[in-house]
Amino acid sequence: MNIHEKINYLEFPARDIDATKAFFSRAFGWTFTDYGPDYTAFDGAGIDGGFFRATQTASTATGSVLVVLYSADLAQTQAGIEAAGGTIVKPAYAFPGGRRFHFCDPSGNEYAVWSEPDAAA
């Protein structure tokens, strides 16, 4: 696989690294490797990345990029996010090509989840 000049790694701010790790582990099954008290790397997300301790958050309201995850069952994924402590900030809605909703992790970072229009809503 040719990875030269391709996106290889993403880093996100996290107010509470332990709560963020617990959320993503429970909601999506991600695993983590800590590099000191202020950084943790994740894998199992489709792309590797990490969370660094920060007071800021990533939100579309402040112009941040929006990371969008895919789900074959939107309702199931939403229920898992809520059970893990995530907050739905934009309920599921239709858009050309599918349906999606937005949520925040325990640190306040915004993400979205999408599915095809005929996937479980």
Phi and psi restraints in degrees (range 20) as a CNS / XPLOR table:
assign (resid 1 and name C) (resid 2 and name N)
       (resid 2 and name CA) (resid 2 and name C) 1.0 -88.3 20.0 2
assign (resid 2 and name N) (resid 2 and name CA)
       (resid 2 and name C) (resid 3 and name N) 1.0 113.6 20.0 2
assign (resid 2 and name C) (resid 3 and name N)
       (resid 3 and name CA) (resid 3 and name C) 1.0 -109.6 20.0 2
assign (resid 3 and name N) (resid 3 and name CA)
       (resid 3 and name C) (resid 4 and name N) 1.0 1.2 20.0 2
assign (resid 3 and name C) (resid 4 and name N)
       (resid 4 and name CA) (resid 4 and name C) 1.0 -56.0 20.0 2
assign (resid 4 and name N) (resid 4 and name CA)
       (resid 4 and name C) (resid 5 and name N) 1.0 124.4 20.0 2
assign (resid 4 and name C) (resid 5 and name N)
       (resid 5 and name CA) (resid 5 and name C) 1.0 62.7 20.0 2
assign (resid 5 and name N) (resid 5 and name CA)
       (resid 5 and name C) (resid 6 and name N) 1.0 28.7 20.0 2
assign (resid 5 and name C) (resid 6 and name N)
       (resid 6 and name CA) (resid 6 and name C) 1.0 -108.5 20.0 2
assign (resid 6 and name N) (resid 6 and name CA)
       (resid 6 and name C) (resid 7 and name N) 1.0 155.3 20.0 2
assign (resid 6 and name C) (resid 7 and name N)
       (resid 7 and name CA) (resid 7 and name C) 1.0 -63.0 20.0 2
assign (resid 7 and name N) (resid 7 and name CA)
       (resid 7 and name C) (resid 8 and name N) 1.0 127.2 20.0 2
assign (resid 7 and name C) (resid 8 and name N)
       (resid 8 and name CA) (resid 8 and name C) 1.0 -119.4 20.0 2
assign (resid 8 and name N) (resid 8 and name CA)
       (resid 8 and name C) (resid 9 and name N) 1.0 -23.7 20.0 2
assign (resid 8 and name C) (resid 9 and name N)
       (resid 9 and name CA) (resid 9 and name C) 1.0 -159.6 20.0 2
assign (resid 9 and name N) (resid 9 and name CA)
       (resid 9 and name C) (resid 10 and name N) 1.0 141.4 20.0 2
assign (resid 9 and name C) (resid 10 and name N)
       (resid 10 and name CA) (resid 10 and name C) 1.0 -123.3 20.0 2
assign (resid 10 and name N) (resid 10 and name CA)
       (resid 10 and name C) (resid 11 and name N) 1.0 143.2 20.0 2
assign (resid 10 and name C) (resid 11 and name N)
       (resid 11 and name CA) (resid 11 and name C) 1.0 -125.8 20.0 2
assign (resid 11 and name N) (resid 11 and name CA)
       (resid 11 and name C) (resid 12 and name N) 1.0 136.9 20.0 2
assign (resid 11 and name C) (resid 12 and name N)
       (resid 12 and name CA) (resid 12 and name C) 1.0 -124.6 20.0 2
assign (resid 12 and name N) (resid 12 and name CA)
       (resid 12 and name C) (resid 13 and name N) 1.0 148.7 20.0 2
assign (resid 12 and name C) (resid 13 and name N)
       (resid 13 and name CA) (resid 13 and name C) 1.0 -74.0 20.0 2
assign (resid 13 and name N) (resid 13 and name CA)
       (resid 13 and name C) (resid 14 and name N) 1.0 153.9 20.0 2
assign (resid 13 and name C) (resid 14 and name N)
       (resid 14 and name CA) (resid 14 and name C) 1.0 -147.9 20.0 2
assign (resid 14 and name N) (resid 14 and name CA)
       (resid 14 and name C) (resid 15 and name N) 1.0 121.0 20.0 2
assign (resid 14 and name C) (resid 15 and name N)
       (resid 15 and name CA) (resid 15 and name C) 1.0 -69.1 20.0 2
assign (resid 15 and name N) (resid 15 and name CA)
       (resid 15 and name C) (resid 16 and name N) 1.0 -38.9 20.0 2
assign (resid 15 and name C) (resid 16 and name N)
       (resid 16 and name CA) (resid 16 and name C) 1.0 -130.9 20.0 2
assign (resid 16 and name N) (resid 16 and name CA)
       (resid 16 and name C) (resid 17 and name N) 1.0 98.2 20.0 2
assign (resid 16 and name C) (resid 17 and name N)
       (resid 17 and name CA) (resid 17 and name C) 1.0 -63.8 20.0 2
assign (resid 17 and name N) (resid 17 and name CA)
       (resid 17 and name C) (resid 18 and name N) 1.0 -41.6 20.0 2
assign (resid 17 and name C) (resid 18 and name N)
       (resid 18 and name CA) (resid 18 and name C) 1.0 -63.2 20.0 2
assign (resid 18 and name N) (resid 18 and name CA)
       (resid 18 and name C) (resid 19 and name N) 1.0 -44.1 20.0 2
assign (resid 18 and name C) (resid 19 and name N)
       (resid 19 and name CA) (resid 19 and name C) 1.0 -66.0 20.0 2
assign (resid 19 and name N) (resid 19 and name CA)
       (resid 19 and name C) (resid 20 and name N) 1.0 -37.7 20.0 2
assign (resid 19 and name C) (resid 20 and name N)
       (resid 20 and name CA) (resid 20 and name C) 1.0 -64.8 20.0 2
assign (resid 20 and name N) (resid 20 and name CA)
       (resid 20 and name C) (resid 21 and name N) 1.0 -45.0 20.0 2
assign (resid 20 and name C) (resid 21 and name N)
       (resid 21 and name CA) (resid 21 and name C) 1.0 -61.4 20.0 2
assign (resid 21 and name N) (resid 21 and name CA)
       (resid 21 and name C) (resid 22 and name N) 1.0 -45.9 20.0 2
assign (resid 21 and name C) (resid 22 and name N)
       (resid 22 and name CA) (resid 22 and name C) 1.0 -60.9 20.0 2
assign (resid 22 and name N) (resid 22 and name CA)
       (resid 22 and name C) (resid 23 and name N) 1.0 -42.3 20.0 2
assign (resid 22 and name C) (resid 23 and name N)
       (resid 23 and name CA) (resid 23 and name C) 1.0 -61.6 20.0 2
assign (resid 23 and name N) (resid 23 and name CA)
       (resid 23 and name C) (resid 24 and name N) 1.0 -54.6 20.0 2
assign (resid 23 and name C) (resid 24 and name N)
       (resid 24 and name CA) (resid 24 and name C) 1.0 -68.6 20.0 2
assign (resid 24 and name N) (resid 24 and name CA)
       (resid 24 and name C) (resid 25 and name N) 1.0 -30.9 20.0 2
assign (resid 24 and name C) (resid 25 and name N)
       (resid 25 and name CA) (resid 25 and name C) 1.0 -64.9 20.0 2
assign (resid 25 and name N) (resid 25 and name CA)
       (resid 25 and name C) (resid 26 and name N) 1.0 -46.6 20.0 2
assign (resid 25 and name C) (resid 26 and name N)
       (resid 26 and name CA) (resid 26 and name C) 1.0 -72.5 20.0 2
assign (resid 26 and name N) (resid 26 and name CA)
       (resid 26 and name C) (resid 27 and name N) 1.0 -45.2 20.0 2
assign (resid 26 and name C) (resid 27 and name N)
       (resid 27 and name CA) (resid 27 and name C) 1.0 -73.2 20.0 2
assign (resid 27 and name N) (resid 27 and name CA)
       (resid 27 and name C) (resid 28 and name N) 1.0 -38.0 20.0 2
assign (resid 27 and name C) (resid 28 and name N)
       (resid 28 and name CA) (resid 28 and name C) 1.0 -128.7 20.0 2
assign (resid 28 and name N) (resid 28 and name CA)
       (resid 28 and name C) (resid 29 and name N) 1.0 -3.9 20.0 2
assign (resid 28 and name C) (resid 29 and name N)
       (resid 29 and name CA) (resid 29 and name C) 1.0 77.9 20.0 2
assign (resid 29 and name N) (resid 29 and name CA)
       (resid 29 and name C) (resid 30 and name N) 1.0 17.5 20.0 2
assign (resid 29 and name C) (resid 30 and name N)
       (resid 30 and name CA) (resid 30 and name C) 1.0 -67.7 20.0 2
assign (resid 30 and name N) (resid 30 and name CA)
       (resid 30 and name C) (resid 31 and name N) 1.0 152.6 20.0 2
assign (resid 30 and name C) (resid 31 and name N)
       (resid 31 and name CA) (resid 31 and name C) 1.0 -115.5 20.0 2
assign (resid 31 and name N) (resid 31 and name CA)
       (resid 31 and name C) (resid 32 and name N) 1.0 159.8 20.0 2
assign (resid 31 and name C) (resid 32 and name N)
       (resid 32 and name CA) (resid 32 and name C) 1.0 -134.4 20.0 2
assign (resid 32 and name N) (resid 32 and name CA)
       (resid 32 and name C) (resid 33 and name N) 1.0 150.3 20.0 2
assign (resid 32 and name C) (resid 33 and name N)
       (resid 33 and name CA) (resid 33 and name C) 1.0 -128.6 20.0 2
assign (resid 33 and name N) (resid 33 and name CA)
       (resid 33 and name C) (resid 34 and name N) 1.0 120.5 20.0 2
assign (resid 33 and name C) (resid 34 and name N)
       (resid 34 and name CA) (resid 34 and name C) 1.0 -82.8 20.0 2
assign (resid 34 and name N) (resid 34 and name CA)
       (resid 34 and name C) (resid 35 and name N) 1.0 140.1 20.0 2
assign (resid 34 and name C) (resid 35 and name N)
       (resid 35 and name CA) (resid 35 and name C) 1.0 -125.6 20.0 2
assign (resid 35 and name N) (resid 35 and name CA)
       (resid 35 and name C) (resid 36 and name N) 1.0 75.8 20.0 2
assign (resid 35 and name C) (resid 36 and name N)
       (resid 36 and name CA) (resid 36 and name C) 1.0 83.9 20.0 2
assign (resid 36 and name N) (resid 36 and name CA)
       (resid 36 and name C) (resid 37 and name N) 1.0 -178.3 20.0 2
assign (resid 36 and name C) (resid 37 and name N)
       (resid 37 and name CA) (resid 37 and name C) 1.0 -77.9 20.0 2
assign (resid 37 and name N) (resid 37 and name CA)
       (resid 37 and name C) (resid 38 and name N) 1.0 -11.8 20.0 2
assign (resid 37 and name C) (resid 38 and name N)
       (resid 38 and name CA) (resid 38 and name C) 1.0 -114.0 20.0 2
assign (resid 38 and name N) (resid 38 and name CA)
       (resid 38 and name C) (resid 39 and name N) 1.0 9.5 20.0 2
assign (resid 38 and name C) (resid 39 and name N)
       (resid 39 and name CA) (resid 39 and name C) 1.0 -153.3 20.0 2
assign (resid 39 and name N) (resid 39 and name CA)
       (resid 39 and name C) (resid 40 and name N) 1.0 138.3 20.0 2
assign (resid 39 and name C) (resid 40 and name N)
       (resid 40 and name CA) (resid 40 and name C) 1.0 -138.9 20.0 2
assign (resid 40 and name N) (resid 40 and name CA)
       (resid 40 and name C) (resid 41 and name N) 1.0 137.9 20.0 2
assign (resid 40 and name C) (resid 41 and name N)
       (resid 41 and name CA) (resid 41 and name C) 1.0 -97.6 20.0 2
assign (resid 41 and name N) (resid 41 and name CA)
       (resid 41 and name C) (resid 42 and name N) 1.0 147.1 20.0 2
assign (resid 41 and name C) (resid 42 and name N)
       (resid 42 and name CA) (resid 42 and name C) 1.0 -119.9 20.0 2
assign (resid 42 and name N) (resid 42 and name CA)
       (resid 42 and name C) (resid 43 and name N) 1.0 154.6 20.0 2
assign (resid 42 and name C) (resid 43 and name N)
       (resid 43 and name CA) (resid 43 and name C) 1.0 -143.7 20.0 2
assign (resid 43 and name N) (resid 43 and name CA)
       (resid 43 and name C) (resid 44 and name N) 1.0 170.0 20.0 2
assign (resid 43 and name C) (resid 44 and name N)
       (resid 44 and name CA) (resid 44 and name C) 1.0 89.2 20.0 2
assign (resid 44 and name N) (resid 44 and name CA)
       (resid 44 and name C) (resid 45 and name N) 1.0 13.7 20.0 2
assign (resid 44 and name C) (resid 45 and name N)
       (resid 45 and name CA) (resid 45 and name C) 1.0 -107.4 20.0 2
assign (resid 45 and name N) (resid 45 and name CA)
       (resid 45 and name C) (resid 46 and name N) 1.0 2.5 20.0 2
assign (resid 45 and name C) (resid 46 and name N)
       (resid 46 and name CA) (resid 46 and name C) 1.0 97.0 20.0 2
assign (resid 46 and name N) (resid 46 and name CA)
       (resid 46 and name C) (resid 47 and name N) 1.0 -28.0 20.0 2
assign (resid 46 and name C) (resid 47 and name N)
       (resid 47 and name CA) (resid 47 and name C) 1.0 -146.8 20.0 2
assign (resid 47 and name N) (resid 47 and name CA)
       (resid 47 and name C) (resid 48 and name N) 1.0 143.7 20.0 2
assign (resid 47 and name C) (resid 48 and name N)
       (resid 48 and name CA) (resid 48 and name C) 1.0 -79.1 20.0 2
assign (resid 48 and name N) (resid 48 and name CA)
       (resid 48 and name C) (resid 49 and name N) 1.0 159.9 20.0 2
assign (resid 48 and name C) (resid 49 and name N)
       (resid 49 and name CA) (resid 49 and name C) 1.0 -175.2 20.0 2
assign (resid 49 and name N) (resid 49 and name CA)
       (resid 49 and name C) (resid 50 and name N) 1.0 -163.1 20.0 2
assign (resid 49 and name C) (resid 50 and name N)
       (resid 50 and name CA) (resid 50 and name C) 1.0 -159.6 20.0 2
assign (resid 50 and name N) (resid 50 and name CA)
       (resid 50 and name C) (resid 51 and name N) 1.0 169.5 20.0 2
assign (resid 50 and name C) (resid 51 and name N)
       (resid 51 and name CA) (resid 51 and name C) 1.0 -121.0 20.0 2
assign (resid 51 and name N) (resid 51 and name CA)
       (resid 51 and name C) (resid 52 and name N) 1.0 132.4 20.0 2
assign (resid 51 and name C) (resid 52 and name N)
       (resid 52 and name CA) (resid 52 and name C) 1.0 -115.6 20.0 2
assign (resid 52 and name N) (resid 52 and name CA)
       (resid 52 and name C) (resid 53 and name N) 1.0 145.1 20.0 2
assign (resid 52 and name C) (resid 53 and name N)
       (resid 53 and name CA) (resid 53 and name C) 1.0 -65.5 20.0 2
assign (resid 53 and name N) (resid 53 and name CA)
       (resid 53 and name C) (resid 54 and name N) 1.0 127.9 20.0 2
assign (resid 53 and name C) (resid 54 and name N)
       (resid 54 and name CA) (resid 54 and name C) 1.0 -158.8 20.0 2
assign (resid 54 and name N) (resid 54 and name CA)
       (resid 54 and name C) (resid 55 and name N) 1.0 159.7 20.0 2
assign (resid 54 and name C) (resid 55 and name N)
       (resid 55 and name CA) (resid 55 and name C) 1.0 -92.2 20.0 2
assign (resid 55 and name N) (resid 55 and name CA)
       (resid 55 and name C) (resid 56 and name N) 1.0 -18.5 20.0 2
assign (resid 55 and name C) (resid 56 and name N)
       (resid 56 and name CA) (resid 56 and name C) 1.0 -79.7 20.0 2
assign (resid 56 and name N) (resid 56 and name CA)
       (resid 56 and name C) (resid 57 and name N) 1.0 166.1 20.0 2
assign (resid 56 and name C) (resid 57 and name N)
       (resid 57 and name CA) (resid 57 and name C) 1.0 -131.7 20.0 2
assign (resid 57 and name N) (resid 57 and name CA)
       (resid 57 and name C) (resid 58 and name N) 1.0 162.2 20.0 2
assign (resid 57 and name C) (resid 58 and name N)
       (resid 58 and name CA) (resid 58 and name C) 1.0 -100.3 20.0 2
assign (resid 58 and name N) (resid 58 and name CA)
       (resid 58 and name C) (resid 59 and name N) 1.0 120.0 20.0 2
assign (resid 58 and name C) (resid 59 and name N)
       (resid 59 and name CA) (resid 59 and name C) 1.0 -146.5 20.0 2
assign (resid 59 and name N) (resid 59 and name CA)
       (resid 59 and name C) (resid 60 and name N) 1.0 144.5 20.0 2
assign (resid 59 and name C) (resid 60 and name N)
       (resid 60 and name CA) (resid 60 and name C) 1.0 -64.5 20.0 2
assign (resid 60 and name N) (resid 60 and name CA)
       (resid 60 and name C) (resid 61 and name N) 1.0 -26.9 20.0 2
assign (resid 60 and name C) (resid 61 and name N)
       (resid 61 and name CA) (resid 61 and name C) 1.0 -63.7 20.0 2
assign (resid 61 and name N) (resid 61 and name CA)
       (resid 61 and name C) (resid 62 and name N) 1.0 -26.0 20.0 2
assign (resid 61 and name C) (resid 62 and name N)
       (resid 62 and name CA) (resid 62 and name C) 1.0 -105.6 20.0 2
assign (resid 62 and name N) (resid 62 and name CA)
       (resid 62 and name C) (resid 63 and name N) 1.0 12.4 20.0 2
assign (resid 62 and name C) (resid 63 and name N)
       (resid 63 and name CA) (resid 63 and name C) 1.0 88.9 20.0 2
assign (resid 63 and name N) (resid 63 and name CA)
       (resid 63 and name C) (resid 64 and name N) 1.0 10.6 20.0 2
assign (resid 63 and name C) (resid 64 and name N)
       (resid 64 and name CA) (resid 64 and name C) 1.0 -72.0 20.0 2
assign (resid 64 and name N) (resid 64 and name CA)
       (resid 64 and name C) (resid 65 and name N) 1.0 153.6 20.0 2
assign (resid 64 and name C) (resid 65 and name N)
       (resid 65 and name CA) (resid 65 and name C) 1.0 -62.5 20.0 2
assign (resid 65 and name N) (resid 65 and name CA)
       (resid 65 and name C) (resid 66 and name N) 1.0 147.5 20.0 2
assign (resid 65 and name C) (resid 66 and name N)
       (resid 66 and name CA) (resid 66 and name C) 1.0 -106.4 20.0 2
assign (resid 66 and name N) (resid 66 and name CA)
       (resid 66 and name C) (resid 67 and name N) 1.0 118.9 20.0 2
assign (resid 66 and name C) (resid 67 and name N)
       (resid 67 and name CA) (resid 67 and name C) 1.0 -85.3 20.0 2
assign (resid 67 and name N) (resid 67 and name CA)
       (resid 67 and name C) (resid 68 and name N) 1.0 126.6 20.0 2
assign (resid 67 and name C) (resid 68 and name N)
       (resid 68 and name CA) (resid 68 and name C) 1.0 -117.3 20.0 2
assign (resid 68 and name N) (resid 68 and name CA)
       (resid 68 and name C) (resid 69 and name N) 1.0 121.5 20.0 2
assign (resid 68 and name C) (resid 69 and name N)
       (resid 69 and name CA) (resid 69 and name C) 1.0 -93.3 20.0 2
assign (resid 69 and name N) (resid 69 and name CA)
       (resid 69 and name C) (resid 70 and name N) 1.0 156.2 20.0 2
assign (resid 69 and name C) (resid 70 and name N)
       (resid 70 and name CA) (resid 70 and name C) 1.0 -102.2 20.0 2
assign (resid 70 and name N) (resid 70 and name CA)
       (resid 70 and name C) (resid 71 and name N) 1.0 146.4 20.0 2
assign (resid 70 and name C) (resid 71 and name N)
       (resid 71 and name CA) (resid 71 and name C) 1.0 -139.3 20.0 2
assign (resid 71 and name N) (resid 71 and name CA)
       (resid 71 and name C) (resid 72 and name N) 1.0 137.7 20.0 2
assign (resid 71 and name C) (resid 72 and name N)
       (resid 72 and name CA) (resid 72 and name C) 1.0 -81.1 20.0 2
assign (resid 72 and name N) (resid 72 and name CA)
       (resid 72 and name C) (resid 73 and name N) 1.0 -14.4 20.0 2
assign (resid 72 and name C) (resid 73 and name N)
       (resid 73 and name CA) (resid 73 and name C) 1.0 -142.4 20.0 2
assign (resid 73 and name N) (resid 73 and name CA)
       (resid 73 and name C) (resid 74 and name N) 1.0 92.2 20.0 2
assign (resid 73 and name C) (resid 74 and name N)
       (resid 74 and name CA) (resid 74 and name C) 1.0 -59.4 20.0 2
assign (resid 74 and name N) (resid 74 and name CA)
       (resid 74 and name C) (resid 75 and name N) 1.0 -43.9 20.0 2
assign (resid 74 and name C) (resid 75 and name N)
       (resid 75 and name CA) (resid 75 and name C) 1.0 -64.0 20.0 2
assign (resid 75 and name N) (resid 75 and name CA)
       (resid 75 and name C) (resid 76 and name N) 1.0 -41.4 20.0 2
assign (resid 75 and name C) (resid 76 and name N)
       (resid 76 and name CA) (resid 76 and name C) 1.0 -64.3 20.0 2
assign (resid 76 and name N) (resid 76 and name CA)
       (resid 76 and name C) (resid 77 and name N) 1.0 -43.3 20.0 2
assign (resid 76 and name C) (resid 77 and name N)
       (resid 77 and name CA) (resid 77 and name C) 1.0 -64.7 20.0 2
assign (resid 77 and name N) (resid 77 and name CA)
       (resid 77 and name C) (resid 78 and name N) 1.0 -41.8 20.0 2
assign (resid 77 and name C) (resid 78 and name N)
       (resid 78 and name CA) (resid 78 and name C) 1.0 -61.5 20.0 2
assign (resid 78 and name N) (resid 78 and name CA)
       (resid 78 and name C) (resid 79 and name N) 1.0 -43.9 20.0 2
assign (resid 78 and name C) (resid 79 and name N)
       (resid 79 and name CA) (resid 79 and name C) 1.0 -61.4 20.0 2
assign (resid 79 and name N) (resid 79 and name CA)
       (resid 79 and name C) (resid 80 and name N) 1.0 -39.8 20.0 2
assign (resid 79 and name C) (resid 80 and name N)
       (resid 80 and name CA) (resid 80 and name C) 1.0 -66.1 20.0 2
assign (resid 80 and name N) (resid 80 and name CA)
       (resid 80 and name C) (resid 81 and name N) 1.0 -38.5 20.0 2
assign (resid 80 and name C) (resid 81 and name N)
       (resid 81 and name CA) (resid 81 and name C) 1.0 -64.2 20.0 2
assign (resid 81 and name N) (resid 81 and name CA)
       (resid 81 and name C) (resid 82 and name N) 1.0 -46.4 20.0 2
assign (resid 81 and name C) (resid 82 and name N)
       (resid 82 and name CA) (resid 82 and name C) 1.0 -65.1 20.0 2
assign (resid 82 and name N) (resid 82 and name CA)
       (resid 82 and name C) (resid 83 and name N) 1.0 -40.8 20.0 2
assign (resid 82 and name C) (resid 83 and name N)
       (resid 83 and name CA) (resid 83 and name C) 1.0 -64.5 20.0 2
assign (resid 83 and name N) (resid 83 and name CA)
       (resid 83 and name C) (resid 84 and name N) 1.0 -29.6 20.0 2
assign (resid 83 and name C) (resid 84 and name N)
       (resid 84 and name CA) (resid 84 and name C) 1.0 -85.2 20.0 2
assign (resid 84 and name N) (resid 84 and name CA)
       (resid 84 and name C) (resid 85 and name N) 1.0 -4.9 20.0 2
assign (resid 84 and name C) (resid 85 and name N)
       (resid 85 and name CA) (resid 85 and name C) 1.0 105.3 20.0 2
assign (resid 85 and name N) (resid 85 and name CA)
       (resid 85 and name C) (resid 86 and name N) 1.0 8.9 20.0 2
assign (resid 85 and name C) (resid 86 and name N)
       (resid 86 and name CA) (resid 86 and name C) 1.0 -78.4 20.0 2
assign (resid 86 and name N) (resid 86 and name CA)
       (resid 86 and name C) (resid 87 and name N) 1.0 161.4 20.0 2
assign (resid 86 and name C) (resid 87 and name N)
       (resid 87 and name CA) (resid 87 and name C) 1.0 -118.7 20.0 2
assign (resid 87 and name N) (resid 87 and name CA)
       (resid 87 and name C) (resid 88 and name N) 1.0 125.7 20.0 2
assign (resid 87 and name C) (resid 88 and name N)
       (resid 88 and name CA) (resid 88 and name C) 1.0 -77.3 20.0 2
assign (resid 88 and name N) (resid 88 and name CA)
       (resid 88 and name C) (resid 89 and name N) 1.0 121.8 20.0 2
assign (resid 88 and name C) (resid 89 and name N)
       (resid 89 and name CA) (resid 89 and name C) 1.0 -108.6 20.0 2
assign (resid 89 and name N) (resid 89 and name CA)
       (resid 89 and name C) (resid 90 and name N) 1.0 -13.4 20.0 2
assign (resid 89 and name C) (resid 90 and name N)
       (resid 90 and name CA) (resid 90 and name C) 1.0 -146.3 20.0 2
assign (resid 90 and name N) (resid 90 and name CA)
       (resid 90 and name C) (resid 91 and name N) 1.0 108.6 20.0 2
assign (resid 90 and name C) (resid 91 and name N)
       (resid 91 and name CA) (resid 91 and name C) 1.0 -58.9 20.0 2
assign (resid 91 and name N) (resid 91 and name CA)
       (resid 91 and name C) (resid 92 and name N) 1.0 161.4 20.0 2
assign (resid 91 and name C) (resid 92 and name N)
       (resid 92 and name CA) (resid 92 and name C) 1.0 -54.8 20.0 2
assign (resid 92 and name N) (resid 92 and name CA)
       (resid 92 and name C) (resid 93 and name N) 1.0 137.2 20.0 2
assign (resid 92 and name C) (resid 93 and name N)
       (resid 93 and name CA) (resid 93 and name C) 1.0 -146.9 20.0 2
assign (resid 93 and name N) (resid 93 and name CA)
       (resid 93 and name C) (resid 94 and name N) 1.0 157.3 20.0 2
assign (resid 93 and name C) (resid 94 and name N)
       (resid 94 and name CA) (resid 94 and name C) 1.0 -84.3 20.0 2
assign (resid 94 and name N) (resid 94 and name CA)
       (resid 94 and name C) (resid 95 and name N) 1.0 145.7 20.0 2
assign (resid 94 and name C) (resid 95 and name N)
       (resid 95 and name CA) (resid 95 and name C) 1.0 -143.4 20.0 2
assign (resid 95 and name N) (resid 95 and name CA)
       (resid 95 and name C) (resid 96 and name N) 1.0 163.0 20.0 2
assign (resid 95 and name C) (resid 96 and name N)
       (resid 96 and name CA) (resid 96 and name C) 1.0 -56.4 20.0 2
assign (resid 96 and name N) (resid 96 and name CA)
       (resid 96 and name C) (resid 97 and name N) 1.0 116.6 20.0 2
assign (resid 96 and name C) (resid 97 and name N)
       (resid 97 and name CA) (resid 97 and name C) 1.0 103.9 20.0 2
assign (resid 97 and name N) (resid 97 and name CA)
       (resid 97 and name C) (resid 98 and name N) 1.0 -6.0 20.0 2
assign (resid 97 and name C) (resid 98 and name N)
       (resid 98 and name CA) (resid 98 and name C) 1.0 166.6 20.0 2
assign (resid 98 and name N) (resid 98 and name CA)
       (resid 98 and name C) (resid 99 and name N) 1.0 -156.6 20.0 2
assign (resid 98 and name C) (resid 99 and name N)
       (resid 99 and name CA) (resid 99 and name C) 1.0 -132.9 20.0 2
assign (resid 99 and name N) (resid 99 and name CA)
       (resid 99 and name C) (resid 100 and name N) 1.0 153.0 20.0 2
assign (resid 99 and name C) (resid 100 and name N)
       (resid 100 and name CA) (resid 100 and name C) 1.0 -157.7 20.0 2
assign (resid 100 and name N) (resid 100 and name CA)
       (resid 100 and name C) (resid 101 and name N) 1.0 164.2 20.0 2
assign (resid 100 and name C) (resid 101 and name N)
       (resid 101 and name CA) (resid 101 and name C) 1.0 -138.8 20.0 2
assign (resid 101 and name N) (resid 101 and name CA)
       (resid 101 and name C) (resid 102 and name N) 1.0 162.2 20.0 2
assign (resid 101 and name C) (resid 102 and name N)
       (resid 102 and name CA) (resid 102 and name C) 1.0 -114.7 20.0 2
assign (resid 102 and name N) (resid 102 and name CA)
       (resid 102 and name C) (resid 103 and name N) 1.0 147.5 20.0 2
assign (resid 102 and name C) (resid 103 and name N)
       (resid 103 and name CA) (resid 103 and name C) 1.0 -142.7 20.0 2
assign (resid 103 and name N) (resid 103 and name CA)
       (resid 103 and name C) (resid 104 and name N) 1.0 163.5 20.0 2
assign (resid 103 and name C) (resid 104 and name N)
       (resid 104 and name CA) (resid 104 and name C) 1.0 -117.1 20.0 2
assign (resid 104 and name N) (resid 104 and name CA)
       (resid 104 and name C) (resid 105 and name N) 1.0 142.9 20.0 2
assign (resid 104 and name C) (resid 105 and name N)
       (resid 105 and name CA) (resid 105 and name C) 1.0 -80.0 20.0 2
assign (resid 105 and name N) (resid 105 and name CA)
       (resid 105 and name C) (resid 106 and name N) 1.0 176.0 20.0 2
assign (resid 105 and name C) (resid 106 and name N)
       (resid 106 and name CA) (resid 106 and name C) 1.0 -60.4 20.0 2
assign (resid 106 and name N) (resid 106 and name CA)
       (resid 106 and name C) (resid 107 and name N) 1.0 -21.0 20.0 2
assign (resid 106 and name C) (resid 107 and name N)
       (resid 107 and name CA) (resid 107 and name C) 1.0 -86.9 20.0 2
assign (resid 107 and name N) (resid 107 and name CA)
       (resid 107 and name C) (resid 108 and name N) 1.0 -7.0 20.0 2
assign (resid 107 and name C) (resid 108 and name N)
       (resid 108 and name CA) (resid 108 and name C) 1.0 97.3 20.0 2
assign (resid 108 and name N) (resid 108 and name CA)
       (resid 108 and name C) (resid 109 and name N) 1.0 5.1 20.0 2
assign (resid 108 and name C) (resid 109 and name N)
       (resid 109 and name CA) (resid 109 and name C) 1.0 -76.1 20.0 2
assign (resid 109 and name N) (resid 109 and name CA)
       (resid 109 and name C) (resid 110 and name N) 1.0 138.8 20.0 2
assign (resid 109 and name C) (resid 110 and name N)
       (resid 110 and name CA) (resid 110 and name C) 1.0 -94.7 20.0 2
assign (resid 110 and name N) (resid 110 and name CA)
       (resid 110 and name C) (resid 111 and name N) 1.0 137.7 20.0 2
assign (resid 110 and name C) (resid 111 and name N)
       (resid 111 and name CA) (resid 111 and name C) 1.0 -137.5 20.0 2
assign (resid 111 and name N) (resid 111 and name CA)
       (resid 111 and name C) (resid 112 and name N) 1.0 170.5 20.0 2
assign (resid 111 and name C) (resid 112 and name N)
       (resid 112 and name CA) (resid 112 and name C) 1.0 -133.3 20.0 2
assign (resid 112 and name N) (resid 112 and name CA)
       (resid 112 and name C) (resid 113 and name N) 1.0 159.7 20.0 2
assign (resid 112 and name C) (resid 113 and name N)
       (resid 113 and name CA) (resid 113 and name C) 1.0 -130.8 20.0 2
assign (resid 113 and name N) (resid 113 and name CA)
       (resid 113 and name C) (resid 114 and name N) 1.0 134.7 20.0 2
assign (resid 113 and name C) (resid 114 and name N)
       (resid 114 and name CA) (resid 114 and name C) 1.0 -127.6 20.0 2
assign (resid 114 and name N) (resid 114 and name CA)
       (resid 114 and name C) (resid 115 and name N) 1.0 160.7 20.0 2
assign (resid 114 and name C) (resid 115 and name N)
       (resid 115 and name CA) (resid 115 and name C) 1.0 -148.2 20.0 2
assign (resid 115 and name N) (resid 115 and name CA)
       (resid 115 and name C) (resid 116 and name N) 1.0 164.2 20.0 2
assign (resid 115 and name C) (resid 116 and name N)
       (resid 116 and name CA) (resid 116 and name C) 1.0 -63.9 20.0 2
assign (resid 116 and name N) (resid 116 and name CA)
       (resid 116 and name C) (resid 117 and name N) 1.0 159.9 20.0 2
assign (resid 116 and name C) (resid 117 and name N)
       (resid 117 and name CA) (resid 117 and name C) 1.0 -62.4 20.0 2
assign (resid 117 and name N) (resid 117 and name CA)
       (resid 117 and name C) (resid 118 and name N) 1.0 -27.0 20.0 2
assign (resid 117 and name C) (resid 118 and name N)
       (resid 118 and name CA) (resid 118 and name C) 1.0 -94.7 20.0 2
assign (resid 118 and name N) (resid 118 and name CA)
       (resid 118 and name C) (resid 119 and name N) 1.0 1.4 20.0 2
assign (resid 118 and name C) (resid 119 and name N)
       (resid 119 and name CA) (resid 119 and name C) 1.0 -72.6 20.0 2
assign (resid 119 and name N) (resid 119 and name CA)
       (resid 119 and name C) (resid 120 and name N) 1.0 160.1 20.0 2
assign (resid 119 and name C) (resid 120 and name N)
       (resid 120 and name CA) (resid 120 and name C) 1.0 -54.8 20.0 2
assign (resid 120 and name N) (resid 120 and name CA)
       (resid 120 and name C) (resid 121 and name N) 1.0 130.1 20.0 2
